[in-house]
Amino acid sequence: MLIRSMAGDFEISIKEFEVKNGRLVMLGTMGVWDARTYFTPREVFSTLAKLLRPRVLIYFFKIPFLAFTSGPNQPVPIDED
């Protein structure tokens, strides 16, 4: 995945999820650094609610087709916002 910010572009890869001290923890790497993202139950609910928007749901249905039409590791154009 690519994270774009004013500080620059950062590649992040998610390795796994776990639950620790009542929070959902996303483990991965960002560049050469290990990274952990902690979600409270409220933040998990809020994130899931944002994923249920019509455009996002349509994209989820398109994913299998998009995965087969683009080659492996093929760069995908990113909008400049």
N, CA, C and O atoms as a CHARMM CRD file, in Angstrom:
* protein
*
  324
    1    1 MET  N      0.85000  -1.16900   0.00000 PROA 1      0.00000
    2    1 MET  CA     0.00000   0.00000   0.00000 PROA 1      0.00000
    3    1 MET  C      0.89300   1.22700   0.00000 PROA 1      0.00000
    4    1 MET  O      2.04600   1.18500   0.42800 PROA 1      0.00000
    5    2 LEU  N      0.34000   2.29600  -0.48100 PROA 2      0.00000
    6    2 LEU  CA     1.07500   3.55000  -0.54600 PROA 2      0.00000
    7    2 LEU  C      0.35200   4.58700   0.29700 PROA 2      0.00000
    8    2 LEU  O     -0.85300   4.79300   0.15200 PROA 2      0.00000
    9    3 ILE  N      1.09000   5.22500   1.16300 PROA 3      0.00000
   10    3 ILE  CA     0.56000   6.34500   1.94000 PROA 3      0.00000
   11    3 ILE  C      1.20300   7.60600   1.39700 PROA 3      0.00000
   12    3 ILE  O      2.42800   7.71900   1.34400 PROA 3      0.00000
   13    4 ARG  N      0.36300   8.55700   0.99200 PROA 4      0.00000
   14    4 ARG  CA     0.86100   9.82900   0.47900 PROA 4      0.00000
   15    4 ARG  C      0.55400  10.90900   1.51000 PROA 4      0.00000
   16    4 ARG  O     -0.55900  10.99400   2.03100 PROA 4      0.00000
   17    5 SER  N      1.55100  11.72600   1.79300 PROA 5      0.00000
   18    5 SER  CA     1.35600  12.81700   2.74100 PROA 5      0.00000
   19    5 SER  C      2.26400  13.97500   2.34500 PROA 5      0.00000
   20    5 SER  O      3.06700  13.86200   1.42000 PROA 5      0.00000
   21    6 MET  N      2.12700  15.07500   3.05100 PROA 6      0.00000
   22    6 MET  CA     2.98000  16.22900   2.80100 PROA 6      0.00000
   23    6 MET  C      4.44300  15.88900   3.09900 PROA 6      0.00000
   24    6 MET  O      5.35100  16.51300   2.55000 PROA 6      0.00000
   25    7 ALA  N      4.67100  14.89600   3.97200 PROA 7      0.00000
   26    7 ALA  CA     6.03500  14.48900   4.31600 PROA 7      0.00000
   27    7 ALA  C      6.65200  13.58900   3.24900 PROA 7      0.00000
   28    7 ALA  O      7.86100  13.35700   3.25400 PROA 7      0.00000
   29    8 GLY  N      5.82500  13.08000   2.33100 PROA 8      0.00000
   30    8 GLY  CA     6.33900  12.22000   1.27200 PROA 8      0.00000
   31    8 GLY  C      5.45800  11.00600   1.06100 PROA 8      0.00000
   32    8 GLY  O      4.38900  10.89000   1.66000 PROA 8      0.00000
   33    9 ASP  N      5.91100  10.10100   0.20900 PROA 9      0.00000
   34    9 ASP  CA     5.20000   8.86000  -0.09300 PROA 9      0.00000
   35    9 ASP  C      5.87900   7.71500   0.65900 PROA 9      0.00000
   36    9 ASP  O      7.10400   7.59500   0.65200 PROA 9      0.00000
   37   10 PHE  N      5.07300   6.88400   1.30100 PROA 10     0.00000
   38   10 PHE  CA     5.60800   5.79300   2.10300 PROA 10     0.00000
   39   10 PHE  C      4.91300   4.49000   1.74400 PROA 10     0.00000
   40   10 PHE  O      3.68400   4.42500   1.70800 PROA 10     0.00000
   41   11 GLU  N      5.69400   3.45800   1.47900 PROA 11     0.00000
   42   11 GLU  CA     5.15000   2.12900   1.26600 PROA 11     0.00000
   43   11 GLU  C      4.89700   1.49900   2.62700 PROA 11     0.00000
   44   11 GLU  O      5.74800   1.56300   3.51500 PROA 11     0.00000
   45   12 ILE  N      3.74600   0.90100   2.78600 PROA 12     0.00000
   46   12 ILE  CA     3.41700   0.20600   4.02300 PROA 12     0.00000
   47   12 ILE  C      2.88000  -1.16700   3.66100 PROA 12     0.00000
   48   12 ILE  O      2.10100  -1.30900   2.71800 PROA 12     0.00000
   49   13 SER  N      3.29200  -2.16200   4.40100 PROA 13     0.00000
   50   13 SER  CA     2.74100  -3.49800   4.18400 PROA 13     0.00000
   51   13 SER  C      2.18400  -4.00800   5.50600 PROA 13     0.00000
   52   13 SER  O      2.81500  -3.88000   6.55500 PROA 13     0.00000
   53   14 ILE  N      1.01000  -4.57900   5.43700 PROA 14     0.00000
   54   14 ILE  CA     0.34000  -5.12000   6.61600 PROA 14     0.00000
   55   14 ILE  C      0.70800  -6.58700   6.73300 PROA 14     0.00000
   56   14 ILE  O      0.50900  -7.35600   5.79200 PROA 14     0.00000
   57   15 LYS  N      1.24000  -6.98000   7.87200 PROA 15     0.00000
   58   15 LYS  CA     1.64600  -8.36800   8.08200 PROA 15     0.00000
   59   15 LYS  C      0.55400  -9.17300   8.77300 PROA 15     0.00000
   60   15 LYS  O      0.28300 -10.31000   8.38600 PROA 15     0.00000
   61   16 GLU  N     -0.07800  -8.59000   9.80000 PROA 16     0.00000
   62   16 GLU  CA    -1.11100  -9.31500  10.53000 PROA 16     0.00000
   63   16 GLU  C     -1.87200  -8.36400  11.45300 PROA 16     0.00000
   64   16 GLU  O     -1.49400  -7.20800  11.64100 PROA 16     0.00000
   65   17 PHE  N     -2.94200  -8.88500  12.01300 PROA 17     0.00000
   66   17 PHE  CA    -3.72900  -8.16600  13.01400 PROA 17     0.00000
   67   17 PHE  C     -3.72800  -8.99100  14.28500 PROA 17     0.00000
   68   17 PHE  O     -3.68300 -10.22000  14.24100 PROA 17     0.00000
   69   18 GLU  N     -3.77800  -8.30900  15.41400 PROA 18     0.00000
   70   18 GLU  CA    -3.90600  -8.98900  16.69800 PROA 18     0.00000
   71   18 GLU  C     -4.71000  -8.09200  17.63200 PROA 18     0.00000
   72   18 GLU  O     -4.93200  -6.91600  17.34400 PROA 18     0.00000
   73   19 VAL  N     -5.13700  -8.65600  18.74100 PROA 19     0.00000
   74   19 VAL  CA    -5.85400  -7.88300  19.75600 PROA 19     0.00000
   75   19 VAL  C     -4.97600  -7.83600  20.99100 PROA 19     0.00000
   76   19 VAL  O     -4.51400  -8.86700  21.48000 PROA 19     0.00000
   77   20 LYS  N     -4.75200  -6.62500  21.49200 PROA 20     0.00000
   78   20 LYS  CA    -3.89300  -6.44200  22.65400 PROA 20     0.00000
   79   20 LYS  C     -4.45900  -5.32700  23.52000 PROA 20     0.00000
   80   20 LYS  O     -4.69700  -4.21900  23.04100 PROA 20     0.00000
   81   21 ASN  N     -4.66900  -5.62100  24.77900 PROA 21     0.00000
   82   21 ASN  CA    -5.17900  -4.64100  25.74700 PROA 21     0.00000
   83   21 ASN  C     -6.47100  -3.98000  25.27300 PROA 21     0.00000
   84   21 ASN  O     -6.64600  -2.77200  25.43200 PROA 21     0.00000
   85   22 GLY  N     -7.37000  -4.76400  24.69400 PROA 22     0.00000
   86   22 GLY  CA    -8.66600  -4.24900  24.27500 PROA 22     0.00000
   87   22 GLY  C     -8.63900  -3.42400  22.99700 PROA 22     0.00000
   88   22 GLY  O     -9.62000  -2.75000  22.68300 PROA 22     0.00000
   89   23 ARG  N     -7.55300  -3.46300  22.26200 PROA 23     0.00000
   90   23 ARG  CA    -7.44500  -2.72600  21.00300 PROA 23     0.00000
   91   23 ARG  C     -7.07500  -3.67800  19.87900 PROA 23     0.00000
   92   23 ARG  O     -6.39100  -4.67900  20.09200 PROA 23     0.00000
   93   24 LEU  N     -7.53400  -3.35400  18.69000 PROA 24     0.00000
   94   24 LEU  CA    -7.11700  -4.06800  17.49300 PROA 24     0.00000
   95   24 LEU  C     -5.79000  -3.45800  17.05700 PROA 24     0.00000
   96   24 LEU  O     -5.67700  -2.23800  16.93100 PROA 24     0.00000
   97   25 VAL  N     -4.79000  -4.29900  16.82700 PROA 25     0.00000
   98   25 VAL  CA    -3.46900  -3.81800  16.45500 PROA 25     0.00000
   99   25 VAL  C     -3.13500  -4.34200  15.06600 PROA 25     0.00000
  100   25 VAL  O     -3.18800  -5.54700  14.82200 PROA 25     0.00000
  101   26 MET  N     -2.78900  -3.43300  14.15700 PROA 26     0.00000
  102   26 MET  CA    -2.35800  -3.79300  12.82200 PROA 26     0.00000
  103   26 MET  C     -0.82500  -3.73900  12.81600 PROA 26     0.00000
  104   26 MET  O     -0.23100  -2.68800  13.05500 PROA 26     0.00000
  105   27 LEU  N     -0.20000  -4.88000  12.54300 PROA 27     0.00000
  106   27 LEU  CA     1.25600  -4.97100  12.51900 PROA 27     0.00000
  107   27 LEU  C      1.73700  -4.96700  11.08300 PROA 27     0.00000
  108   27 LEU  O      1.14100  -5.60900  10.21800 PROA 27     0.00000
  109   28 GLY  N      2.81000  -4.24600  10.83200 PROA 28     0.00000
  110   28 GLY  CA     3.35200  -4.20500   9.48600 PROA 28     0.00000
  111   28 GLY  C      4.67600  -3.48000   9.45400 PROA 28     0.00000
  112   28 GLY  O      5.34000  -3.30800  10.47600 PROA 28     0.00000
  113   29 THR  N      5.04400  -3.06100   8.26300 PROA 29     0.00000
  114   29 THR  CA     6.26100  -2.28200   8.10400 PROA 29     0.00000
  115   29 THR  C      5.95400  -1.06600   7.24300 PROA 29     0.00000
  116   29 THR  O      5.12100  -1.11500   6.33800 PROA 29     0.00000
  117   30 MET  N      6.64000   0.01400   7.54300 PROA 30     0.00000
  118   30 MET  CA     6.54600   1.22300   6.73200 PROA 30     0.00000
  119   30 MET  C      7.97800   1.55500   6.33500 PROA 30     0.00000
  120   30 MET  O      8.76600   2.05700   7.13600 PROA 30     0.00000
  121   31 GLY  N      8.29300   1.26100   5.08000 PROA 31     0.00000
  122   31 GLY  CA     9.68500   1.38400   4.65000 PROA 31     0.00000
  123   31 GLY  C     10.50900   0.33300   5.37400 PROA 31     0.00000
  124   31 GLY  O     10.21400  -0.86000   5.29300 PROA 31     0.00000
  125   32 VAL  N     11.53500   0.77000   6.07700 PROA 32     0.00000
  126   32 VAL  CA    12.38800  -0.16500   6.81700 PROA 32     0.00000
  127   32 VAL  C     11.98500  -0.27600   8.28700 PROA 32     0.00000
  128   32 VAL  O     12.58500  -1.04900   9.03300 PROA 32     0.00000
  129   33 TRP  N     10.97300   0.48900   8.71000 PROA 33     0.00000
  130   33 TRP  CA    10.57500   0.51300  10.10800 PROA 33     0.00000
  131   33 TRP  C      9.38800  -0.39400  10.37900 PROA 33     0.00000
  132   33 TRP  O      8.45700  -0.47400   9.57800 PROA 33     0.00000
  133   34 ASP  N      9.42800  -1.07600  11.51400 PROA 34     0.00000
  134   34 ASP  CA     8.24400  -1.79300  11.97800 PROA 34     0.00000
  135   34 ASP  C      7.19900  -0.76300  12.37500 PROA 34     0.00000
  136   34 ASP  O      7.52400   0.29700  12.90800 PROA 34     0.00000
  137   35 ALA  N      5.94800  -1.08700  12.11000 PROA 35     0.00000
  138   35 ALA  CA     4.87400  -0.13700  12.42500 PROA 35     0.00000
  139   35 ALA  C      3.72200  -0.87700  13.09200 PROA 35     0.00000
  140   35 ALA  O      3.41000  -2.01300  12.73700 PROA 35     0.00000
  141   36 ARG  N      3.10300  -0.22600  14.05100 PROA 36     0.00000
  142   36 ARG  CA     1.91000  -0.74300  14.71400 PROA 36     0.00000
  143   36 ARG  C      0.85700   0.35600  14.70900 PROA 36     0.00000
  144   36 ARG  O      1.13500   1.50800  15.04400 PROA 36     0.00000
  145   37 THR  N     -0.34200  -0.01700  14.32800 PROA 37     0.00000
  146   37 THR  CA    -1.46100   0.91500  14.35800 PROA 37     0.00000
  147   37 THR  C     -2.47600   0.36400  15.34300 PROA 37     0.00000
  148   37 THR  O     -2.89300  -0.78800  15.22400 PROA 37     0.00000
  149   38 TYR  N     -2.87800   1.17300  16.31400 PROA 38     0.00000
  150   38 TYR  CA    -3.78900   0.74000  17.36700 PROA 38     0.00000
  151   38 TYR  C     -5.16800   1.34900  17.13400 PROA 38     0.00000
  152   38 TYR  O     -5.29500   2.55800  16.93800 PROA 38     0.00000
  153   39 PHE  N     -6.19100   0.50900  17.15400 PROA 39     0.00000
  154   39 PHE  CA    -7.57100   0.94200  16.97100 PROA 39     0.00000
  155   39 PHE  C     -8.36600   0.65100  18.23800 PROA 39     0.00000
  156   39 PHE  O     -8.31600  -0.46600  18.75400 PROA 39     0.00000
  157   40 THR  N     -9.09400   1.63200  18.74200 PROA 40     0.00000
  158   40 THR  CA   -10.04500   1.38500  19.81700 PROA 40     0.00000
  159   40 THR  C    -11.29000   0.74700  19.18600 PROA 40     0.00000
  160   40 THR  O    -11.47000   0.83000  17.97100 PROA 40     0.00000
  161   41 PRO  N    -12.14600   0.11700  19.98700 PROA 41     0.00000
  162   41 PRO  CA   -13.38300  -0.43800  19.42200 PROA 41     0.00000
  163   41 PRO  C    -14.19300   0.62400  18.66300 PROA 41     0.00000
  164   41 PRO  O    -14.75700   0.32900  17.60900 PROA 41     0.00000
  165   42 ARG  N    -14.25400   1.82900  19.17600 PROA 42     0.00000
  166   42 ARG  CA   -14.99600   2.89800  18.50000 PROA 42     0.00000
  167   42 ARG  C    -14.37200   3.23100  17.14400 PROA 42     0.00000
  168   42 ARG  O    -15.09000   3.47400  16.17400 PROA 42     0.00000
  169   43 GLU  N    -13.04700   3.24400  17.07200 PROA 43     0.00000
  170   43 GLU  CA   -12.36700   3.53000  15.81100 PROA 43     0.00000
  171   43 GLU  C    -12.58000   2.40600  14.79300 PROA 43     0.00000
  172   43 GLU  O    -12.69900   2.67300  13.59800 PROA 43     0.00000
  173   44 VAL  N    -12.62700   1.16300  15.25200 PROA 44     0.00000
  174   44 VAL  CA   -12.91200   0.04100  14.35100 PROA 44     0.00000
  175   44 VAL  C    -14.30600   0.21100  13.76200 PROA 44     0.00000
  176   44 VAL  O    -14.49700   0.06700  12.55500 PROA 44     0.00000
  177   45 PHE  N    -15.27700   0.51700  14.61300 PROA 45     0.00000
  178   45 PHE  CA   -16.65200   0.70800  14.15600 PROA 45     0.00000
  179   45 PHE  C    -16.73500   1.86900  13.17000 PROA 45     0.00000
  180   45 PHE  O    -17.39700   1.75900  12.13800 PROA 45     0.00000
  181   46 SER  N    -16.07700   2.96400  13.47600 PROA 46     0.00000
  182   46 SER  CA   -16.08500   4.13900  12.60300 PROA 46     0.00000
  183   46 SER  C    -15.45200   3.82200  11.25100 PROA 46     0.00000
  184   46 SER  O    -15.96600   4.24100  10.21400 PROA 46     0.00000
  185   47 THR  N    -14.34600   3.08900  11.25200 PROA 47     0.00000
  186   47 THR  CA   -13.67500   2.71100  10.00400 PROA 47     0.00000
  187   47 THR  C    -14.56600   1.79400   9.16900 PROA 47     0.00000
  188   47 THR  O    -14.69000   1.98900   7.96000 PROA 47     0.00000
  189   48 LEU  N    -15.18200   0.80500   9.79700 PROA 48     0.00000
  190   48 LEU  CA   -16.07900  -0.10100   9.07000 PROA 48     0.00000
  191   48 LEU  C    -17.25800   0.65500   8.46900 PROA 48     0.00000
  192   48 LEU  O    -17.68200   0.36400   7.35100 PROA 48     0.00000
  193   49 ALA  N    -17.78400   1.62300   9.20700 PROA 49     0.00000
  194   49 ALA  CA   -18.90500   2.41800   8.69000 PROA 49     0.00000
  195   49 ALA  C    -18.48200   3.19200   7.43800 PROA 49     0.00000
  196   49 ALA  O    -19.26800   3.32600   6.50000 PROA 49     0.00000
  197   50 LYS  N    -17.26400   3.69400   7.41800 PROA 50     0.00000
  198   50 LYS  CA   -16.77100   4.42700   6.24800 PROA 50     0.00000
  199   50 LYS  C    -16.57300   3.50300   5.05000 PROA 50     0.00000
  200   50 LYS  O    -16.69100   3.93800   3.90500 PROA 50     0.00000
  201   51 LEU  N    -16.27100   2.22500   5.30900 PROA 51     0.00000
  202   51 LEU  CA   -16.09400   1.26000   4.22700 PROA 51     0.00000
  203   51 LEU  C    -17.41700   0.83000   3.59800 PROA 51     0.00000
  204   51 LEU  O    -17.41800   0.23300   2.52100 PROA 51     0.00000
  205   52 LEU  N    -18.52300   1.11700   4.24200 PROA 52     0.00000
  206   52 LEU  CA   -19.83200   0.69900   3.74600 PROA 52     0.00000
  207   52 LEU  C    -20.46900   1.71500   2.80400 PROA 52     0.00000
  208   52 LEU  O    -21.65700   1.60700   2.49700 PROA 52     0.00000
  209   53 ARG  N    -19.71800   2.67600   2.35100 PROA 53     0.00000
  210   53 ARG  CA   -20.24200   3.65500   1.39700 PROA 53     0.00000
  211   53 ARG  C    -20.39700   3.00100   0.02400 PROA 53     0.00000
  212   53 ARG  O    -19.61300   2.12000  -0.32800 PROA 53     0.00000
  213   54 PRO  N    -21.39500   3.42000  -0.75200 PROA 54     0.00000
  214   54 PRO  CA   -21.67300   2.76400  -2.03300 PROA 54     0.00000
  215   54 PRO  C    -20.47300   2.65400  -2.98000 PROA 54     0.00000
  216   54 PRO  O    -20.25000   1.59000  -3.55800 PROA 54     0.00000
  217   55 ARG  N    -19.70400   3.72300  -3.14800 PROA 55     0.00000
  218   55 ARG  CA   -18.56300   3.66700  -4.07800 PROA 55     0.00000
  219   55 ARG  C    -17.52200   2.65800  -3.61800 PROA 55     0.00000
  220   55 ARG  O    -16.90900   1.97800  -4.44000 PROA 55     0.00000
  221   56 VAL  N    -17.32000   2.55900  -2.30800 PROA 56     0.00000
  222   56 VAL  CA   -16.34000   1.61000  -1.77300 PROA 56     0.00000
  223   56 VAL  C    -16.85000   0.18400  -1.94800 PROA 56     0.00000
  224   56 VAL  O    -16.08500  -0.70400  -2.32400 PROA 56     0.00000
  225   57 LEU  N    -18.13400  -0.04200  -1.68100 PROA 57     0.00000
  226   57 LEU  CA   -18.70200  -1.38400  -1.86100 PROA 57     0.00000
  227   57 LEU  C    -18.62500  -1.82800  -3.32000 PROA 57     0.00000
  228   57 LEU  O    -18.31800  -2.98800  -3.59500 PROA 57     0.00000
  229   58 ILE  N    -18.89600  -0.92700  -4.25100 PROA 58     0.00000
  230   58 ILE  CA   -18.78300  -1.25800  -5.67400 PROA 58     0.00000
  231   58 ILE  C    -17.33800  -1.62900  -6.00400 PROA 58     0.00000
  232   58 ILE  O    -17.09100  -2.57200  -6.75500 PROA 58     0.00000
  233   59 TYR  N    -16.40000  -0.89500  -5.45000 PROA 59     0.00000
  234   59 TYR  CA   -14.98200  -1.20500  -5.67700 PROA 59     0.00000
  235   59 TYR  C    -14.65300  -2.60700  -5.15900 PROA 59     0.00000
  236   59 TYR  O    -13.94000  -3.35600  -5.82600 PROA 59     0.00000
  237   60 PHE  N    -15.16400  -2.97000  -3.98100 PROA 60     0.00000
  238   60 PHE  CA   -14.91800  -4.31100  -3.43700 PROA 60     0.00000
  239   60 PHE  C    -15.40000  -5.39700  -4.39700 PROA 60     0.00000
  240   60 PHE  O    -14.74400  -6.42700  -4.55500 PROA 60     0.00000
  241   61 PHE  N    -16.54500  -5.16500  -5.03700 PROA 61     0.00000
  242   61 PHE  CA   -17.05500  -6.14400  -5.99600 PROA 61     0.00000
  243   61 PHE  C    -16.19000  -6.20200  -7.25800 PROA 61     0.00000
  244   61 PHE  O    -16.13400  -7.23900  -7.92000 PROA 61     0.00000
  245   62 LYS  N    -15.52000  -5.10800  -7.59300 PROA 62     0.00000
  246   62 LYS  CA   -14.66800  -5.06000  -8.77400 PROA 62     0.00000
  247   62 LYS  C    -13.27800  -5.66200  -8.54200 PROA 62     0.00000
  248   62 LYS  O    -12.59500  -6.00700  -9.50500 PROA 62     0.00000
  249   63 ILE  N    -12.85500  -5.79100  -7.30100 PROA 63     0.00000
  250   63 ILE  CA   -11.49300  -6.21900  -6.98100 PROA 63     0.00000
  251   63 ILE  C    -11.08200  -7.50400  -7.69400 PROA 63     0.00000
  252   63 ILE  O     -9.99000  -7.53900  -8.26000 PROA 63     0.00000
  253   64 PRO  N    -11.89700  -8.56600  -7.70000 PROA 64     0.00000
  254   64 PRO  CA   -11.43900  -9.78400  -8.39100 PROA 64     0.00000
  255   64 PRO  C    -11.13600  -9.53400  -9.86800 PROA 64     0.00000
  256   64 PRO  O    -10.16400 -10.07900 -10.39200 PROA 64     0.00000
  257   65 PHE  N    -11.94000  -8.73000 -10.54300 PROA 65     0.00000
  258   65 PHE  CA   -11.71900  -8.44100 -11.95000 PROA 65     0.00000
  259   65 PHE  C    -10.48300  -7.56000 -12.14300 PROA 65     0.00000
  260   65 PHE  O     -9.70500  -7.77200 -13.07200 PROA 65     0.00000
  261   66 LEU  N    -10.30900  -6.57900 -11.26800 PROA 66     0.00000
  262   66 LEU  CA    -9.14600  -5.70600 -11.35700 PROA 66     0.00000
  263   66 LEU  C     -7.85100  -6.48100 -11.10800 PROA 66     0.00000
  264   66 LEU  O     -6.83000  -6.21300 -11.74100 PROA 66     0.00000
  265   67 ALA  N     -7.89900  -7.43700 -10.18600 PROA 67     0.00000
  266   67 ALA  CA    -6.70900  -8.22300  -9.85800 PROA 67     0.00000
  267   67 ALA  C     -6.25600  -9.05100 -11.05100 PROA 67     0.00000
  268   67 ALA  O     -5.05700  -9.25100 -11.24300 PROA 67     0.00000
  269   68 PHE  N     -7.20100  -9.53700 -11.85600 PROA 68     0.00000
  270   68 PHE  CA    -6.84000 -10.37900 -12.98800 PROA 68     0.00000
  271   68 PHE  C     -6.50500  -9.58200 -14.24300 PROA 68     0.00000
  272   68 PHE  O     -5.84100 -10.10100 -15.14100 PROA 68     0.00000
  273   69 THR  N     -6.95100  -8.33400 -14.32100 PROA 69     0.00000
  274   69 THR  CA    -6.68600  -7.54900 -15.52600 PROA 69     0.00000
  275   69 THR  C     -5.38000  -6.77300 -15.44400 PROA 69     0.00000
  276   69 THR  O     -4.83200  -6.38700 -16.47700 PROA 69     0.00000
  277   70 SER  N     -4.86600  -6.53400 -14.23500 PROA 70     0.00000
  278   70 SER  CA    -3.57800  -5.85500 -14.11300 PROA 70     0.00000
  279   70 SER  C     -2.52000  -6.90300 -13.78300 PROA 70     0.00000
  280   70 SER  O     -2.77500  -7.85300 -13.04300 PROA 70     0.00000
  281   71 GLY  N     -1.34200  -6.71400 -14.33900 PROA 71     0.00000
  282   71 GLY  CA    -0.25400  -7.66100 -14.10700 PROA 71     0.00000
  283   71 GLY  C      0.26900  -7.56700 -12.69100 PROA 71     0.00000
  284   71 GLY  O     -0.00600  -6.59600 -11.98600 PROA 71     0.00000
  285   72 PRO  N      1.02800  -8.58100 -12.26500 PROA 72     0.00000
  286   72 PRO  CA     1.59200  -8.54300 -10.90600 PROA 72     0.00000
  287   72 PRO  C      2.58300  -7.39400 -10.76500 PROA 72     0.00000
  288   72 PRO  O      3.40400  -7.15200 -11.65000 PROA 72     0.00000
  289   73 ASN  N      2.49300  -6.70400  -9.66200 PROA 73     0.00000
  290   73 ASN  CA     3.37600  -5.57300  -9.33700 PROA 73     0.00000
  291   73 ASN  C      3.34400  -4.46800 -10.38700 PROA 73     0.00000
  292   73 ASN  O      4.28600  -3.68300 -10.49900 PROA 73     0.00000
  293   74 GLN  N      2.27700  -4.41000 -11.14300 PROA 74     0.00000
  294   74 GLN  CA     2.13400  -3.35000 -12.13600 PROA 74     0.00000
  295   74 GLN  C      1.72900  -2.06900 -11.42800 PROA 74     0.00000
  296   74 GLN  O      0.77600  -2.07700 -10.64800 PROA 74     0.00000
  297   75 PRO  N      2.43300  -0.96100 -11.68100 PROA 75     0.00000
  298   75 PRO  CA     2.06300   0.28700 -11.00200 PROA 75     0.00000
  299   75 PRO  C      0.66300   0.73500 -11.40500 PROA 75     0.00000
  300   75 PRO  O      0.26300   0.62600 -12.56400 PROA 75     0.00000
  301   76 VAL  N     -0.05200   1.22900 -10.44000 PROA 76     0.00000
  302   76 VAL  CA    -1.40300   1.72800 -10.68100 PROA 76     0.00000
  303   76 VAL  C     -1.36100   3.24300 -10.57700 PROA 76     0.00000
  304   76 VAL  O     -0.80300   3.76400  -9.61100 PROA 76     0.00000
  305   77 PRO  N     -1.92800   3.97200 -11.53500 PROA 77     0.00000
  306   77 PRO  CA    -1.90100   5.42700 -11.44600 PROA 77     0.00000
  307   77 PRO  C     -2.62800   5.93100 -10.20600 PROA 77     0.00000
  308   77 PRO  O     -3.66800   5.40100  -9.81400 PROA 77     0.00000
  309   78 ILE  N     -2.06600   6.95000  -9.60900 PROA 78     0.00000
  310   78 ILE  CA    -2.64100   7.52800  -8.38800 PROA 78     0.00000
  311   78 ILE  C     -3.04900   8.96500  -8.69500 PROA 78     0.00000
  312   78 ILE  O     -2.27500   9.72500  -9.27600 PROA 78     0.00000
  313   79 ASP  N     -4.25700   9.33100  -8.30600 PROA 79     0.00000
  314   79 ASP  CA    -4.73400  10.69600  -8.51800 PROA 79     0.00000
  315   79 ASP  C     -3.90900  11.66300  -7.69600 PROA 79     0.00000
  316   79 ASP  O     -3.52300  11.36600  -6.56500 PROA 79     0.00000
  317   80 GLU  N     -3.65000  12.78900  -8.25900 PROA 80     0.00000
  318   80 GLU  CA    -2.97800  13.87200  -7.53300 PROA 80     0.00000
  319   80 GLU  C     -4.05100  14.76600  -6.95000 PROA 80     0.00000
  320   80 GLU  O     -4.70300  15.50800  -7.68500 PROA 80     0.00000
  321   81 ASP  N     -4.24700  14.71100  -5.63800 PROA 81     0.00000
  322   81 ASP  CA    -5.27000  15.54600  -4.98400 PROA 81     0.00000
  323   81 ASP  C     -4.68900  16.82700  -4.49800 PROA 81     0.00000
  324   81 ASP  O     -5.40200  17.65000  -3.92400 PROA 81     0.00000
